Amino acid sequence: MHELSIATAVVEACAERAAGARVLRVRLEIGRLAAVMPDAIRFCFDLCAQDTAVEGAALEILDIPGRAVCASCGEATDLDTPIGRCLCGGALRIVAGEELRVKDMEIA
């Protein structure tokens, strides 16, 4: 489960950035094409935050839909999986949905 290592990295980054202040809320962007399970991140986040400045912080996960643009015709389309082809047969270039980043955090 790579979500544990992701949650650990998020907690460590937030605790370091907070510089000793208590973290109240963390907003995390997770794209639908990022191969990350939001529920697993929530579970791991609470475990990883124990005994840190992030303990008790609310975790808000922002769901970023998958989106791609056709390299041939320029048509934009929504994606549920990281593979696919345009209706014209052209290759798709993913432009959204692979995100995995801390958008912001609130500290006391």
Backbone as CSV, one residue per row, in Angstrom:
resi,resn,N_x,N_y,N_z,CA_x,CA_y,CA_z,C_x,C_y,C_z
1,MET,0.844,-1.178,0.000,0.000,0.000,0.000,0.891,1.243,0.000
2,HIS,1.024,1.891,-1.154,1.865,3.074,-1.247,1.212,4.297,-0.607
3,GLU,-0.071,4.210,-0.282,-0.750,5.324,0.381,-0.129,5.630,1.741
4,LEU,0.409,4.625,2.415,1.062,4.848,3.707,2.283,5.742,3.543
5,SER,3.101,5.468,2.536,4.290,6.305,2.325,3.898,7.706,1.863
6,ILE,2.825,7.815,1.095,2.345,9.136,0.662,1.845,9.927,1.868
7,ALA,1.037,9.287,2.719,0.522,9.966,3.911,1.663,10.379,4.835
8,THR,2.654,9.532,4.975,3.819,9.865,5.803,4.525,11.104,5.258
9,ALA,4.726,11.151,3.956,5.391,12.297,3.336,4.567,13.579,3.501
10,VAL,3.249,13.482,3.375,2.376,14.645,3.537,2.460,15.167,4.968
11,VAL,2.352,14.275,5.935,2.415,14.675,7.345,3.767,15.302,7.659
12,GLU,4.842,14.693,7.206,6.182,15.237,7.468,6.352,16.611,6.840
13,ALA,5.895,16.772,5.604,6.022,18.067,4.921,5.209,19.140,5.634
14,CYS,4.006,18.805,6.051,3.153,19.785,6.739,3.719,20.146,8.105
15,ALA,4.194,19.169,8.848,4.773,19.429,10.168,6.012,20.311,10.041
16,GLU,6.836,20.037,9.051,8.043,20.841,8.829,7.680,22.274,8.447
17,ARG,6.723,22.405,7.548,6.301,23.730,7.077,5.626,24.542,8.190
18,ALA,4.948,23.853,9.106,4.262,24.533,10.208,5.241,25.090,11.239
19,ALA,6.454,24.599,11.246,7.522,25.102,12.115,7.096,25.178,13.579
20,GLY,6.498,24.104,14.076,6.127,24.045,15.485,4.699,24.458,15.783
21,ALA,4.039,25.131,14.865,2.641,25.515,15.055,1.749,24.286,14.851
22,ARG,0.580,24.327,15.442,-0.364,23.215,15.295,-1.089,23.327,13.956
23,VAL,-1.150,22.240,13.215,-1.842,22.212,11.923,-3.308,21.870,12.186
24,LEU,-4.212,22.712,11.662,-5.640,22.514,11.868,-6.307,21.793,10.704
25,ARG,-5.817,22.061,9.487,-6.451,21.491,8.297,-5.419,21.357,7.196
26,VAL,-5.535,20.272,6.432,-4.683,20.039,5.262,-5.610,19.755,4.089
27,ARG,-5.389,20.474,2.979,-6.149,20.198,1.751,-5.207,19.549,0.756
28,LEU,-5.610,18.370,0.322,-4.797,17.549,-0.567,-5.541,17.350,-1.874
29,GLU,-4.880,17.620,-2.984,-5.462,17.364,-4.307,-5.025,15.981,-4.767
30,ILE,-6.016,15.160,-5.124,-5.711,13.829,-5.647,-6.477,13.661,-6.952
31,GLY,-5.739,13.485,-8.042,-6.355,13.255,-9.342,-6.878,11.838,-9.459
32,ARG,-7.959,11.686,-10.196,-8.556,10.363,-10.384,-7.639,9.407,-11.137
33,LEU,-6.660,9.949,-11.845,-5.737,9.115,-12.616,-4.419,8.884,-11.881
34,ALA,-4.336,9.309,-10.624,-3.084,9.239,-9.863,-2.827,7.870,-9.231
35,ALA,-3.759,6.939,-9.353,-3.619,5.590,-8.782,-3.427,5.638,-7.267
36,VAL,-4.188,6.547,-6.636,-4.146,6.692,-5.188,-5.581,6.591,-4.672
37,MET,-5.779,5.812,-3.629,-7.111,5.629,-3.054,-7.338,6.651,-1.936
38,PRO,-8.237,7.608,-2.142,-8.480,8.636,-1.124,-8.840,8.076,0.258
39,ASP,-9.645,7.029,0.326,-10.018,6.456,1.627,-8.803,5.889,2.354
40,ALA,-7.905,5.282,1.619,-6.683,4.754,2.228,-5.790,5.883,2.719
41,ILE,-5.731,6.982,1.975,-4.958,8.153,2.410,-5.540,8.698,3.711
42,ARG,-6.860,8.805,3.793,-7.504,9.291,5.030,-7.122,8.432,6.235
43,PHE,-7.219,7.126,6.063,-6.891,6.205,7.146,-5.426,6.358,7.561
44,CYS,-4.540,6.344,6.589,-3.106,6.432,6.873,-2.714,7.795,7.432
45,PHE,-3.374,8.846,6.972,-3.069,10.208,7.430,-3.242,10.305,8.942
46,ASP,-4.357,9.811,9.452,-4.604,9.871,10.894,-3.565,9.082,11.681
47,LEU,-3.163,7.939,11.174,-2.128,7.140,11.843,-0.779,7.849,11.834
48,CYS,-0.413,8.383,10.683,0.893,9.036,10.539,0.982,10.342,11.329
49,ALA,-0.165,10.988,11.538,-0.178,12.293,12.216,-0.047,12.180,13.733
50,GLN,-0.230,10.980,14.276,-0.150,10.825,15.726,1.184,11.310,16.262
51,ASP,1.117,12.056,17.361,2.298,12.592,18.052,3.095,13.574,17.206
52,THR,2.427,14.256,16.269,3.069,15.306,15.471,2.224,16.575,15.568
53,ALA,2.703,17.660,14.996,1.947,18.919,14.955,0.703,18.802,14.087
54,VAL,0.603,17.725,13.336,-0.526,17.517,12.421,-1.636,16.693,13.082
55,GLU,-1.370,16.120,14.252,-2.374,15.284,14.920,-3.670,16.061,15.144
56,GLY,-4.774,15.457,14.766,-6.082,16.077,14.932,-6.488,16.995,13.794
57,ALA,-5.593,17.220,12.847,-5.917,18.096,11.715,-6.966,17.446,10.817
58,ALA,-7.841,18.266,10.291,-8.833,17.777,9.329,-8.151,17.595,7.979
59,LEU,-8.425,16.494,7.342,-7.891,16.246,6.005,-9.021,16.421,5.004
60,GLU,-8.840,17.366,4.105,-9.814,17.601,3.041,-9.175,17.152,1.733
61,ILE,-9.830,16.227,1.053,-9.305,15.733,-0.218,-10.131,16.306,-1.355
62,LEU,-9.456,16.996,-2.255,-10.093,17.577,-3.431,-9.903,16.611,-4.593
63,ASP,-11.004,16.153,-5.148,-11.003,15.193,-6.250,-10.818,15.940,-7.573
64,ILE,-9.766,15.602,-8.306,-9.481,16.243,-9.587,-9.833,15.254,-10.705
65,PRO,-10.835,15.580,-11.532,-11.227,14.662,-12.610,-10.138,14.511,-13.666
66,GLY,-10.152,13.369,-14.326,-9.223,13.138,-15.426,-9.689,13.888,-16.669
67,ARG,-8.736,14.502,-17.354,-9.049,15.276,-18.562,-7.884,15.132,-19.534
68,ALA,-8.222,15.028,-20.828,-7.191,14.878,-21.861,-7.578,15.676,-23.093
69,VAL,-6.570,15.954,-23.904,-6.759,16.668,-25.168,-6.175,15.798,-26.275
70,CYS,-6.904,15.697,-27.387,-6.447,14.909,-28.521,-5.304,15.626,-29.231
71,ALA,-4.232,14.889,-29.511,-3.079,15.457,-30.212,-3.385,15.736,-31.678
72,SER,-4.396,15.063,-32.229,-4.736,15.242,-33.643,-5.754,16.351,-33.879
73,CYS,-6.911,16.254,-33.208,-7.992,17.205,-33.491,-8.158,18.290,-32.437
74,GLY,-7.497,18.148,-31.285,-7.575,19.155,-30.236,-8.804,19.061,-29.348
75,GLU,-9.633,18.053,-29.567,-10.851,17.883,-28.769,-10.490,17.493,-27.328
76,ALA,-11.141,18.137,-26.346,-10.945,17.794,-24.940,-11.969,16.742,-24.539
77,THR,-11.555,15.837,-23.659,-12.441,14.773,-23.209,-12.149,14.409,-21.760
78,ASP,-13.164,13.930,-21.051,-12.984,13.442,-19.688,-12.455,12.018,-19.739
79,LEU,-11.629,11.662,-18.746,-11.058,10.316,-18.670,-11.330,9.695,-17.311
80,ASP,-11.635,8.416,-17.296,-11.761,7.663,-16.059,-10.550,6.766,-15.838
81,THR,-9.806,6.492,-16.910,-8.591,5.677,-16.839,-7.482,6.431,-17.568
82,PRO,-6.232,6.144,-17.256,-5.128,6.889,-17.868,-4.796,6.473,-19.300
83,ILE,-5.631,5.675,-19.911,-5.408,5.276,-21.298,-6.678,5.519,-22.102
84,GLY,-6.521,5.703,-23.365,-7.678,5.897,-24.221,-7.285,6.541,-25.536
85,ARG,-8.252,6.654,-26.400,-8.073,7.271,-27.703,-9.245,8.198,-27.946
86,CYS,-9.004,9.206,-28.708,-10.055,10.134,-29.118,-10.982,9.422,-30.106
87,LEU,-12.181,9.942,-30.252,-13.116,9.374,-31.227,-12.567,9.457,-32.651
88,CYS,-11.687,10.426,-32.913,-11.086,10.550,-34.244,-9.952,9.558,-34.454
89,GLY,-9.555,8.864,-33.371,-8.458,7.893,-33.464,-7.127,8.438,-32.980
90,GLY,-7.081,9.720,-32.677,-5.832,10.350,-32.236,-5.463,9.989,-30.802
91,ALA,-4.193,10.174,-30.507,-3.675,9.915,-29.160,-4.096,11.040,-28.222
92,LEU,-4.357,10.668,-26.972,-4.760,11.650,-25.970,-3.571,12.048,-25.109
93,ARG,-3.502,13.336,-24.807,-2.485,13.885,-23.893,-3.209,14.294,-22.623
94,ILE,-2.848,13.683,-21.498,-3.497,13.975,-20.222,-3.103,15.378,-19.762
95,VAL,-4.113,16.166,-19.410,-3.864,17.532,-18.943,-4.329,17.752,-17.497
96,ALA,-5.084,16.821,-16.945,-5.532,16.920,-15.548,-5.905,15.532,-15.046
97,GLY,-5.761,15.358,-13.738,-6.165,14.100,-13.119,-5.021,13.280,-12.555
98,GLU,-3.784,13.699,-12.793,-2.635,12.975,-12.248,-2.056,13.669,-11.017
99,GLU,-2.731,14.723,-10.565,-2.231,15.510,-9.444,-2.178,14.701,-8.148
100,LEU,-1.202,14.995,-7.350,-1.089,14.494,-5.987,-0.216,15.509,-5.257
101,ARG,-0.884,16.462,-4.612,-0.117,17.533,-3.962,-0.906,18.145,-2.811
102,VAL,-0.159,18.722,-1.882,-0.770,19.485,-0.805,-1.107,20.851,-1.388
103,LYS,-2.392,21.162,-1.423,-2.831,22.445,-1.958,-2.547,23.549,-0.963
104,ASP,-2.954,23.335,0.279,-2.655,24.295,1.350,-2.938,23.665,2.683
105,MET,-2.593,24.398,3.730,-2.867,23.945,5.092,-3.158,25.148,5.962
106,GLU,-3.906,24.894,7.019,-4.261,25.955,7.970,-3.572,25.636,9.277
107,ILE,-2.917,26.631,9.856,-2.245,26.434,11.127,-2.835,27.353,12.187
108,ALA,-2.636,26.975,13.450,-3.168,27.769,14.562,-2.266,28.960,14.831
